[in-house]
Amino acid sequence: MKVLGLSFGKVNANCDILSKEALYGIHAAYPQAEIRFINTQRLTIGRCIGCGACSTSLERGKDNDCVIKDDFQMVEDAVREADVIIVAAPVYVLQPVGQFKDFVDRFSCRHDVSAINWVLDRRRSGQLPGQAGDYPIERLKRRTVSYISVGGATTANWVSMGTATLHLFGISAMMKTIANYNAYKMGITGNPYLNQQLIDDMHELGRRTAEAFTLPDEEIEWFAPTGDGVCPVCHQNLLAVNGTTSVECPICGIEGKISIEGDKLHVVFPPEQQARARGTFVGLREHTVEIQGFGAICGPKIMANKDFLAQRMERVKQFENRIRE
Ligand SMILES: Cc1cc2nc3c(=O)[nH]c(=O)nc-3n(C[C@H](O)[C@H](O)[C@H](O)COP(=O)(O)O)c2cc1C
């Protein structure tokens, strides 16, 4: 079993402490596990520039490595190798630190299980060049993951999107999530070692994440020592509302129904909606089909308006000059 701890916090600070304790929990339960730890703070992980080179390259029968050369590749290789992953990130302004999202943006599009299988199916049928077997399919292997969101605030109010955003890390690669641990209150905790419950929770979080790797999905239990969320898939408490009794989980993209009984709110996400959550193959495939349809819709529209658009685009390209005229 290969285990990776990934900390986006300061070196030897709260995220490092908590994720390393989770790794100690794994080590105690599985002494044979190969454990690796990476702190990303001093690494250069640039943002996705949206060049599309990775998808184009895959559709041309080649590999889909990122064209930007920085420390991202090293971290990505470590994630690819791992079976069990513990991710810890500090909350900066309500969400995980930006470097985390930069990593997720570059990782996700290139490990989307549905999108890659879509291309490989077309390689097999000869619609796209290349051999399906050329793609290192082990990159899409099953992995288990747990997230630790670390915040300074005394209430959950100032870490409102911490665990939810961390959950995006494993969605496209269909990683099986075991816990979204909300470790806030660091401003008054001082140091995680001054709260033994926190450390015990980390050991259990680590152990369970590793154990889950050895279990079939249906036997895995969600680990929520600090309380569970309303969504039965991502276990978050965020809901998007539209003025009706229908609500959506913004993380999973699934629809639920709300009802109120006294001062209690009930939220039910039917099984058929849970089965199409964003982190399932069905959910990812909905998006692949949507994206593949863009060209057929926009191509003719753009061609039919080529001259008009070229002329209008001058407003954007010459903006600085025009605004001074
Ligand atoms: C720029 C910045 C913004 C922060 N924003 C928040 C916040 O919105 N909510 C919160 O609870 N803590 C916030 N914090 C506190 C950090 O989450 C906290 O110090 C955490 O322990 C940092 O992780 P580390 O110790 O592993 O580096 C912020 C810290 C910084 C530097």
The ligand as a Tripos MOL2 file, in Angstrom:
@<TRIPOS>MOLECULE
LIG
   31    33     1     0     0
SMALL
NO_CHARGES

@<TRIPOS>ATOM
      1 C1         -4.0570   35.0640    4.2760 C.3       1 LIG1
      2 C2         -4.6760   34.2420    5.3470 C.ar      1 LIG1
      3 C3         -6.0650   34.1230    5.3640 C.ar      1 LIG1
      4 C4         -6.6800   33.3520    6.3330 C.ar      1 LIG1
      5 N1         -8.0420   33.2300    6.3000 N.ar      1 LIG1
      6 C5         -8.6640   32.4530    7.2220 C.ar      1 LIG1
      7 C6        -10.0820   32.2760    7.1750 C.ar      1 LIG1
      8 O1        -10.7860   32.7960    6.3180 O.2       1 LIG1
      9 N2        -10.6480   31.4980    8.1260 N.ar      1 LIG1
     10 C7         -9.9160   30.8810    9.1100 C.ar      1 LIG1
     11 O2        -10.5040   30.1830    9.9320 O.2       1 LIG1
     12 N3         -8.5720   31.0160    9.1620 N.ar      1 LIG1
     13 C8         -7.9270   31.7860    8.2490 C.ar      1 LIG1
     14 N4         -6.5500   31.9240    8.2920 N.ar      1 LIG1
     15 C9         -5.7810   31.2040    9.3480 C.3       1 LIG1
     16 C10        -5.1730   29.8870    8.8590 C.3       1 LIG1
     17 O3         -6.1350   29.0480    8.2820 O.3       1 LIG1
     18 C11        -4.5260   29.1510   10.0150 C.3       1 LIG1
     19 O4         -3.4990   29.9780   10.5560 O.3       1 LIG1
     20 C12        -3.9240   27.8020    9.6620 C.3       1 LIG1
     21 O5         -3.4770   27.1850   10.8180 O.3       1 LIG1
     22 C13        -2.7660   27.9040    8.6790 C.3       1 LIG1
     23 O6         -2.3070   26.5940    8.3840 O.3       1 LIG1
     24 P1         -0.7750   26.1860    8.7070 P.3       1 LIG1
     25 O7         -0.5940   26.4360   10.1810 O.co2     1 LIG1
     26 O8         -0.6700   24.7410    8.3930 O.co2     1 LIG1
     27 O9          0.0840   27.0390    7.8430 O.co2     1 LIG1
     28 C14        -5.9070   32.6970    7.3180 C.ar      1 LIG1
     29 C15        -4.5100   32.8360    7.3080 C.ar      1 LIG1
     30 C16        -3.9010   33.6020    6.3220 C.ar      1 LIG1
     31 C17        -2.4050   33.7250    6.3140 C.3       1 LIG1
@<TRIPOS>BOND
     1     1     2 1
     2     2     3 ar
     3     2    30 ar
     4     3     4 ar
     5     4     5 ar
     6     4    28 ar
     7     5     6 ar
     8     6     7 ar
     9     6    13 1
    10     7     8 2
    11     7     9 ar
    12     9    10 ar
    13    10    11 2
    14    10    12 ar
    15    12    13 ar
    16    13    14 ar
    17    14    15 1
    18    14    28 ar
    19    15    16 1
    20    16    17 1
    21    16    18 1
    22    18    19 1
    23    18    20 1
    24    20    21 1
    25    20    22 1
    26    22    23 1
    27    23    24 1
    28    24    25 2
    29    24    26 1
    30    24    27 1
    31    28    29 ar
    32    29    30 ar
    33    30    31 1
@<TRIPOS>SUBSTRUCTURE
     1 LIG1         1 GROUP 0 **** ****
